[in-house]
Amino acid sequence: MRRVAVTGLGVVSPIGIGAESYWAALVSGRSAIARSQRLTAQGFPVDVVAEIPEALLRGQLYRLPRKQLKLFSRVMLFGMIASSLAVEDGGLRDGSSDPTRCGVFLGTFFTTLDFSTVLHWMVEAESNAPSKELDLGKANGYCMTSINPVDYSLKTMPNLAAGHIAIGHNARGFCRVIADGCTGGLQAIGQAFLAIKENQLDVALCGGAEAPLEEFVFVNLCTLDFLARGATDPSRLCSPFDGSRSGAVLGEGAGMLLLEEHEHARSRGAQIYGEIIGYGSAAGDATIALKAERVEVVSERLGLAMKSALQESQEERVDLIVANGDSTKANDLAETCAIKALFGPTAVSIPVSASKATHGHLISGSGALELISGLLALNRRVIPPTLNLRSPDPKCDLDYVPNEARKNEGMRVALVNSIGLFGESASIVIRRVGEA
């Protein structure tokens, strides 16, 4: 089996675009979580989120093909920019690899048309005969005869997010979308890892991208009970492992990684951030919301994923756990229980870091973004803090590195976790560059 190196990192996040900007904000403890004037004005019951400033995003559009910009949905913009950043960071140039041995693995779950476009169509449909009520039959008839179906389908088909990335970077091998919700980004990286390890590919662009703050997506997520509500100080609403935690806070963006077979990377003189050495996953339970023992079920599923990843890695020691830490009552406790069950008495001595209080929950993008933070933590010998942990839940009694970054020179192996809404879980083990 072949070794799999990480040679490029691409980040599009509410706290920064580019790995260096993201890292600087992460270790400084800066949070992008705030009240959204847009969502407040539109009457949403939840309006505290982590948004990417539009000016920051517009400043990256030069990286994308101008003629195709009109075909990209918001999630495609995130994925395309993050992929371009990863390729640029990895120094992968045309001709440095066989296109048929390059693939794309993208975790993304939600894709829709933006609200402003739909409003435009509605106005156009009604412009000839204004009325107090929208005539849906008339509006649909207008849409079917006046809207370019190619433009519509290219923005709403989830597999085309990965397709655009593959076209943009001439990747002719695998092109796969993992629509697995909150674990999708980590699952996509795991699938890319296996494809390279098993000699199906030499190079892969992989990660996750999501735009859950678009109105047609957000209105559905607001109906679920996993989002936090209220708080006089929005920046403290997301508080992983804290006794006052009440739910997750959504963010948006993408994290993409460039993976390569180890010798392929070395032969072209690429920088190597580290290696992926283990991957595990476990299915969820569709009836979990009806079960009183929800914490036990989630803990069991995450435990299976972590155990599988560690067995594949053949590592006996873990120096850092990059937690799912989504600030929900059940998942934070379940993750704590799973870590204690797997590592036994040594669990209390393993630092655990959760970053969602800085950039929000990016759904498919979270696992990829957090794996990037784990790689940078191993390389920089610094553990990012878990923000807003001021009154710890007595049942969450591990070392969560509260509120301030911590230096740790001896780290070489990290475990990264993702947990979904139904207990579905994924874990990946990474090792610092130069370690074997």
MARTIMAR-6671 format. One record per residue (C-alpha): residue in three letters; x, y, z. Coordinates in Angstrom, 1 decimal. Layout:
% MARTIMAR-6671
  type       x       y       z
   ala       X       Y       Z
...
***
This chain:
% MARTIMAR-6671
  type       x       y       z
   met     0.0     0.0     0.0
   arg     1.2     3.5    -0.9
   arg     1.7     6.5     1.4
   val    -0.5     9.5     0.9
   ala     0.9    13.0     1.4
   val    -0.9    16.4     1.7
   thr     0.8    19.0    -0.5
   gly    -1.7    21.8    -0.8
   leu    -4.3    23.6     1.3
   gly    -7.2    25.8     0.2
   val    -9.5    27.6     2.6
   val   -12.5    29.8     2.0
   ser   -13.9    30.6     5.4
   pro   -15.7    33.3     7.4
   ile   -12.5    34.1     9.3
   gly   -10.2    34.2     6.3
   ile    -9.5    33.1     2.8
   gly    -6.3    31.2     2.3
   ala    -4.6    28.8     4.8
   glu    -2.4    31.5     6.4
   ser    -5.2    34.0     7.0
   tyr    -7.4    31.2     8.4
   trp    -4.7    29.9    10.7
   ala    -3.8    33.4    12.0
   ala    -7.5    34.0    12.9
   leu    -7.9    30.6    14.4
   val    -5.0    30.8    16.8
   ser    -5.7    34.4    17.8
   gly    -9.2    33.3    18.9
   arg   -11.1    35.6    16.5
   ser   -14.7    34.7    15.8
   ala   -16.7    35.5    12.7
   ile   -20.0    34.6    14.4
   ala   -22.4    37.6    14.5
   arg   -25.9    38.7    13.9
   ser   -26.8    38.8    10.2
   gln   -28.6    42.0     9.1
   arg   -29.7    40.2     5.9
   leu   -31.3    37.3     7.8
   thr   -32.8    39.6    10.4
   ala   -34.4    41.7     7.8
   gln   -35.9    38.6     6.1
   gly   -37.6    37.5     9.3
   phe   -35.7    34.3    10.0
   pro   -36.1    32.9    13.5
   val   -32.3    32.3    13.6
   asp   -30.1    35.1    12.5
   val   -26.7    34.5    14.2
   val   -24.3    32.9    11.7
   ala   -20.8    33.2    10.4
   glu   -20.8    34.8     6.9
   ile   -18.0    35.4     4.4
   pro   -17.7    39.1     3.7
   glu   -18.7    39.7     0.0
   ala   -15.7    42.0    -0.5
   leu   -13.4    39.3     0.6
   leu   -15.0    36.8    -1.8
   arg   -15.1    39.2    -4.7
   gly   -11.3    39.7    -4.3
   gln   -10.8    36.1    -5.2
   leu   -12.8    35.9    -8.4
   tyr    -9.8    36.6   -10.5
   arg    -8.8    33.0    -9.9
   leu   -11.8    31.6   -11.8
   pro   -12.6    31.5   -15.5
   arg   -14.5    34.7   -16.3
   lys   -16.7    33.2   -18.9
   gln   -18.0    30.5   -16.5
   leu   -18.7    32.7   -13.5
   lys   -22.3    33.2   -14.4
   leu   -22.8    29.4   -14.2
   phe   -21.5    29.0   -10.7
   ser   -23.7    28.8    -7.7
   arg   -22.4    30.1    -4.4
   val   -21.2    26.7    -3.2
   met   -19.5    26.2    -6.6
   leu   -17.7    29.5    -6.0
   phe   -16.4    28.4    -2.7
   gly   -15.3    25.0    -4.0
   met   -13.6    26.5    -7.1
   ile   -11.7    29.2    -5.1
   ala   -10.6    26.7    -2.4
   ser    -9.4    24.2    -5.1
   ser    -7.5    26.9    -6.9
   leu    -5.8    27.9    -3.7
   ala    -4.9    24.3    -2.9
   val    -3.4    23.7    -6.3
   glu    -1.5    27.0    -6.1
   asp    -0.2    26.2    -2.6
   gly     0.9    22.7    -3.8
   gly     2.7    24.1    -6.8
   leu     1.0    21.6    -9.1
   arg     1.5    22.8   -12.6
   asp     0.2    21.6   -16.0
   gly     2.2    18.6   -17.1
   ser     3.5    17.7   -13.6
   ser     1.1    14.7   -13.4
   asp    -1.0    12.5   -15.7
   pro    -4.6    13.9   -15.9
   thr    -6.1    10.5   -16.1
   arg    -4.5     9.7   -12.7
   cys    -5.9    12.9   -11.1
   gly    -9.3    12.9    -9.4
   val   -11.8    15.1    -7.5
   phe   -13.7    14.1    -4.4
   leu   -16.1    16.8    -3.0
   gly   -18.4    16.7    -0.1
   thr   -21.5    18.9    -0.6
   phe   -25.1    18.4     0.3
   phe   -27.2    21.5    -0.4
   thr   -27.4    23.2    -3.8
   thr   -30.0    25.7    -4.9
   leu   -30.6    28.9    -6.8
   asp   -29.9    32.1    -4.9
   phe   -32.9    34.0    -3.5
   ser   -32.3    37.2    -5.6
   thr   -32.5    35.2    -8.8
   val   -35.8    33.6    -7.9
   leu   -37.2    37.0    -6.8
   his   -36.1    38.4   -10.2
   trp   -38.0    35.7   -12.0
   met   -41.1    36.3    -9.8
   val   -41.1    40.0   -10.7
   glu   -40.6    39.3   -14.4
   ala   -43.5    36.8   -14.3
   glu   -45.8    39.3   -12.7
   ser   -44.6    42.5   -14.4
   asn   -47.3    42.6   -17.1
   ala   -50.2    42.3   -14.7
   pro   -49.3    43.2   -11.1
   ser   -51.5    41.6    -8.5
   lys   -51.6    41.2    -4.7
   glu   -51.1    37.5    -4.9
   leu   -48.5    35.5    -6.8
   asp   -50.0    33.4    -9.5
   leu   -47.7    30.3    -9.3
   gly   -49.1    28.8   -12.5
   lys   -48.2    32.0   -14.4
   ala   -44.8    32.2   -12.7
   asn   -44.0    28.6   -13.5
   gly   -45.1    29.1   -17.1
   tyr   -42.9    32.1   -17.4
   cys   -39.9    30.2   -16.0
   met   -40.3    27.2   -18.3
   thr   -40.4    29.4   -21.4
   ser   -38.0    32.3   -20.5
   ile   -35.2    30.8   -18.4
   asn   -32.2    29.1   -20.0
   pro   -32.5    25.5   -18.8
   val   -28.8    25.0   -19.2
   asp   -28.0    27.9   -16.8
   tyr   -30.6    26.5   -14.3
   ser   -29.3    22.9   -14.3
   leu   -25.7    23.9   -14.1
   lys   -26.4    25.8   -10.9
   thr   -28.6    23.2    -9.1
   met   -27.1    19.8    -9.9
   pro   -24.8    18.9    -7.0
   asn   -22.4    16.7    -9.0
   leu   -21.5    19.7   -11.2
   ala   -19.8    21.4    -8.3
   ala   -17.2    18.6    -8.5
   gly   -17.4    18.6   -12.3
   his   -16.4    22.3   -12.5
   ile   -13.4    21.6   -10.3
   ala   -12.4    18.7   -12.4
   ile   -12.7    20.7   -15.6
   gly   -10.9    23.7   -14.2
   his    -7.9    21.5   -13.1
   asn    -7.9    19.0   -15.9
   ala    -8.6    16.1   -13.5
   arg    -9.8    13.2   -15.7
   gly    -9.8    10.4   -13.2
   phe   -12.4    10.1   -10.5
   cys   -15.0    12.8   -10.2
   arg   -17.2    12.1    -7.2
   val   -19.6    14.0    -4.9
   ile   -20.2    12.7    -1.4
   ala   -23.6    13.9    -0.3
   asp   -23.3    12.9     3.3
   gly   -24.2    16.1     5.2
   cys   -22.0    17.1     8.1
   thr   -19.5    14.3     7.5
   gly   -19.3    14.8     3.7
   gly   -16.0    16.7     3.7
   leu   -14.1    14.2     5.8
   gln   -15.7    11.3     3.9
   ala   -14.5    12.9     0.6
   ile   -10.9    13.1     1.9
   gly   -11.1     9.6     3.2
   gln   -12.3     8.3    -0.2
   ala    -9.5    10.2    -2.0
   phe    -7.0     8.8     0.5
   leu    -8.1     5.2    -0.3
   ala    -8.0     5.8    -4.1
   ile    -4.4     7.0    -3.9
   lys    -3.4     4.3    -1.4
   glu    -4.8     1.6    -3.5
   asn    -3.1     2.8    -6.7
   gln    -6.2     4.1    -8.5
   leu    -4.9     7.7    -8.6
   asp    -1.7     9.6    -8.0
   val    -3.2    13.0    -7.2
   ala    -6.6    14.1    -5.8
   leu    -8.3    17.4    -5.0
   cys   -10.6    16.7    -2.1
   gly   -12.6    18.3     0.7
   gly   -16.0    19.9     1.3
   ala   -17.9    23.0     0.3
   glu   -21.3    24.3     1.5
   ala   -23.5    27.4     1.3
   pro   -26.1    26.7     4.0
   leu   -26.8    30.4     4.6
   glu   -28.6    30.7     1.2
   glu   -32.2    31.5     2.0
   phe   -33.8    28.3     0.5
   val   -31.4    26.1     2.4
   phe   -31.4    28.1     5.6
   val   -35.2    28.1     5.9
   asn   -35.1    24.3     6.1
   leu   -32.2    24.2     8.5
   cys   -34.1    26.6    10.8
   thr   -36.8    24.0    11.3
   leu   -34.3    21.6    12.9
   asp   -33.5    21.6    16.6
   phe   -29.8    21.5    16.3
   leu   -29.3    25.2    15.8
   ala   -28.7    27.6    18.7
   arg   -31.1    30.4    19.4
   gly   -31.1    33.6    21.4
   ala   -28.1    35.1    23.3
   thr   -27.3    38.7    23.9
   asp   -23.8    38.2    22.7
   pro   -23.9    36.4    19.4
   ser   -20.1    35.7    19.4
   arg   -20.7    33.4    22.5
   leu   -23.7    31.5    21.1
   cys   -21.5    28.7    19.9
   ser   -19.8    27.2    23.0
   pro   -18.5    23.6    22.4
   phe   -18.4    21.4    25.6
   asp   -19.7    24.3    27.8
   gly   -22.5    23.7    30.2
   ser   -24.5    26.5    28.6
   arg   -24.3    25.3    25.0
   ser   -27.6    25.1    23.2
   gly   -26.8    24.2    19.6
   ala   -24.7    24.8    16.5
   val   -24.2    28.0    14.7
   leu   -24.0    27.8    10.9
   gly   -21.2    29.1     8.7
   glu   -20.3    28.9     5.0
   gly   -17.3    28.2     2.9
   ala   -15.0    25.4     1.8
   gly   -11.8    23.5     2.6
   met    -9.9    21.7    -0.1
   leu    -6.7    19.6     0.1
   leu    -4.3    18.4    -2.6
   leu    -3.3    14.8    -1.9
   glu    -0.5    13.0    -3.7
   glu     1.2     9.6    -3.6
   his     4.2    10.3    -1.4
   glu     6.9     9.5    -4.0
   his     5.0    11.5    -6.7
   ala     5.2    14.5    -4.4
   arg     8.8    14.0    -3.6
   ser     9.8    13.6    -7.2
   arg     8.6    17.0    -8.1
   gly    10.0    18.6    -5.0
   ala     6.6    19.5    -3.4
   gln     6.2    20.7     0.1
   ile     4.6    18.1     2.3
   tyr     2.3    19.2     5.2
   gly     1.9    15.7     6.5
   glu     0.4    12.3     5.7
   ile    -3.1    10.8     5.9
   ile    -2.5     7.4     7.5
   gly    -6.0     6.2     8.6
   tyr    -9.7     6.6     7.8
   gly   -12.8     5.2     9.3
   ser   -16.5     5.8     9.1
   ala   -19.8     4.5    10.5
   ala   -23.4     4.8     9.4
   gly   -26.0     6.8    11.3
   asp   -29.4     5.8    12.7
   ala   -32.5     7.3    11.0
   thr   -34.6     6.8    14.2
   ile   -32.1     8.4    16.5
   ala   -34.3    11.4    17.3
   leu   -36.9     9.0    18.8
   lys   -34.4     7.3    21.1
   ala   -33.8     8.3    24.7
   glu   -30.3     6.9    24.5
   arg   -29.2     9.3    21.7
   val   -25.8    10.0    23.3
   glu   -25.0     6.3    23.6
   val   -25.9     5.7    20.0
   val   -23.8     8.6    18.7
   ser   -20.9     7.6    21.0
   glu   -21.0     4.1    19.7
   arg   -20.9     5.2    16.0
   leu   -18.1     7.7    16.5
   gly   -16.2     5.1    18.5
   leu   -16.4     2.7    15.5
   ala   -15.1     5.3    13.1
   met   -12.2     6.3    15.4
   lys   -11.2     2.7    16.1
   ser   -11.2     1.9    12.4
   ala    -9.1     4.9    11.5
   leu    -6.6     4.2    14.3
   gln    -6.3     0.5    13.3
   glu    -5.5     1.5     9.7
   ser    -2.9     4.0    10.9
   gln    -1.1     1.5    13.1
   glu    -0.5     4.3    15.5
   glu    -0.7     3.6    19.2
   arg    -0.5     7.2    20.4
   val    -2.5    10.3    19.5
   asp    -1.2    13.7    20.4
   leu    -4.2    15.9    19.4
   ile    -7.8    15.3    18.7
   val    -9.5    17.8    16.4
   ala   -13.1    17.5    17.6
   asn   -16.4    17.7    15.9
   gly   -17.4    20.0    18.8
   asp   -20.6    21.4    17.2
   ser   -22.0    22.8    20.5
   thr   -25.0    20.6    20.6
   lys   -25.9    18.9    23.9
   ala   -25.9    15.4    22.6
   asn   -23.0    15.4    20.1
   asp   -20.5    17.1    22.4
   leu   -21.2    14.7    25.2
   ala   -21.2    11.7    22.8
   glu   -17.8    12.7    21.5
   thr   -16.4    13.0    25.0
   cys   -17.8     9.6    25.9
   ala   -16.4     8.0    22.7
   ile   -12.9     9.4    23.3
   lys   -12.9     8.2    26.9
   ala   -14.2     4.7    25.9
   leu   -11.5     4.4    23.2
   phe    -8.5     5.8    25.0
   gly    -9.3     4.8    28.5
   pro    -7.3     6.5    31.3
   thr    -5.0     8.3    28.9
   ala    -8.0    10.3    27.4
   val    -7.7    13.1    29.9
   ser    -4.1    13.8    28.8
   ile    -4.9    14.2    25.1
   pro    -5.6    17.8    24.1
   val    -8.9    18.3    22.3
   ser    -9.5    21.3    20.1
   ala   -12.8    22.4    18.5
   ser   -12.9    25.4    16.1
   lys   -16.6    25.8    15.2
   ala   -17.0    28.7    17.6
   thr   -14.7    30.7    15.3
   his   -16.1    29.9    11.8
   gly   -19.4    28.2    12.5
   his   -20.6    24.8    11.3
   leu   -20.0    24.6     7.5
   ile   -21.9    21.2     7.2
   ser   -19.9    19.4     4.4
   gly   -17.1    22.0     4.7
   ser   -16.4    21.6     8.4
   gly   -14.5    18.3     8.5
   ala   -12.2    19.4     5.7
   leu   -11.5    22.8     7.3
   glu   -10.8    21.1    10.7
   leu    -8.5    18.6     9.1
   ile    -6.5    21.5     7.7
   ser    -6.4    23.1    11.1
   gly    -5.0    19.8    12.5
   leu    -2.3    19.6     9.8
   leu    -1.3    23.2    10.6
   ala    -1.3    22.6    14.3
   leu     1.1    19.6    13.9
   asn     3.4    21.7    11.7
   arg     3.3    24.9    13.8
   arg     3.4    23.1    17.1
   val     0.4    25.1    18.3
   ile    -3.1    23.9    19.3
   pro    -5.9    26.3    18.3
   pro    -8.3    27.1    21.2
   thr   -11.8    26.0    21.9
   leu   -13.6    29.3    22.3
   asn   -16.4    30.2    24.8
   leu   -15.6    27.4    27.2
   arg   -16.1    29.2    30.4
   ser   -18.4    27.0    32.5
   pro   -17.5    23.4    31.4
   asp   -20.2    20.8    31.4
   pro   -19.3    18.5    34.3
   lys   -19.8    15.5    32.0
   cys   -17.4    16.9    29.4
   asp   -14.3    16.6    31.4
   leu   -11.4    16.3    28.9
   asp    -8.6    18.8    28.1
   tyr   -10.4    21.0    25.5
   val    -7.7    23.8    25.3
   pro   -10.1    26.5    26.5
   asn   -10.1    30.0    25.0
   glu    -6.3    30.4    24.3
   ala    -4.0    28.7    21.9
   arg    -1.4    26.4    23.4
   lys     2.2    25.5    22.3
   asn     3.0    21.8    22.1
   glu     6.3    20.9    20.6
   gly     5.9    17.1    20.8
   met     2.9    16.6    18.6
   arg     3.2    14.2    15.7
   val    -0.2    12.4    15.2
   ala    -3.7    13.9    15.2
   leu    -7.2    12.4    15.0
   val    -9.9    14.4    13.3
   asn   -13.6    13.7    13.8
   ser   -17.0    14.6    12.2
   ile   -20.4    13.7    13.4
   gly   -23.7    14.1    11.5
   leu   -27.3    14.7    12.6
   phe   -28.1    11.0    12.8
   gly   -24.9     9.8    14.4
   glu   -23.1     9.1    11.2
   ser   -19.4     9.6    11.8
   ala   -16.1     9.8    10.1
   ser   -12.5    10.0    11.5
   ile    -9.1    10.5     9.8
   val    -5.7    10.1    11.3
   ile    -2.9    12.5    10.1
   arg     0.8    12.5    10.8
   arg     3.3    15.3    10.8
   val     5.7    15.7     7.9
   gly     8.9    13.8     8.3
   glu     7.4    11.2    10.6
   ala     7.3     7.5     9.5
***
